[in-house]
């Protein structure tokens, strides 16, 4: 083994000795995340549900403005 590679390996070994939790963090898998309140194993279903949820939240102000404009006595149907 050449000297620069050997020195690089020693540096990596020293860093892992100072930060032992760094190796454990990389070992986590998606199955261990049980604190998330929804199931993400079906990615298509999750994408549809998130799009519906976020789309409803985004559209709600526009629907409210439309309701206010077109209701009797609203902006578009004013009596004046």
N, C-alpha and C positions, 0 to 999 in steps of 0.2 A: 504494500500500500504506500502511496506517495505521502510525503510530509504534509502538503496542504490539505489533503483529504483527512489525514489523521488529526490535524489540528481542528478542522471543521467538525469532526465527530466529537472531539473532546469538548468543544464549545457547546454543541447541542446537548451533550450529556450533562454539562454543568448547568445549563439553563433549565433542564428538566428537574435537576435536583433542587434548584431554588423555587421552581414553580410546579410542584407535584400535581396540583389540581388541573393543570393544562392538559395532561393526558387523559384524565377522567372525563373532561368535558367533551372531548372528541369522540368518546365511546358511546354517547347517548344516541339512541335511535328514536324514530318518530313514535314507536309504540309505547315509549315510556312517558309521553306527555299526556297525562290523564287529567290535568287541571283545566283543559280547554272544554268549555261547556257545550260543544257540538261535535258530531262525528264527521271526520274528514277523510274516511277511508274511501268513500265514493266521491271522487273528485268532480265528476260531471254533475251529480246531484247537488254538491256543495256550491259549484259555480252557478247553477240555476237559482238556488235559494238565495245566494248572496246578491246576484243580479236583481232578483225580484225585490229583496229587502232594500238595497241601495237605490234601485230605480223608483220604488215607491216613495222613499224619503226625498229623493231629488225632485220628483214630479209633484209632490204635495203642495209646495208653495205656488206653483204655476196653476194648479187646479183651484186653489183658494183665490188667487187673483181673478181667474176666469169666472168663478162663482160670484165674486163681488162685482165684477163688471156687468155680467149679463142677468143678474137677478132683477126683479122689478124694483125700480128706484135706484138702480146702480149706475155706474159711470156711463154705460152705453145706452141705458134706457132712462135717462133723466127726464123729468117732467118739464124742464125749462127749455 
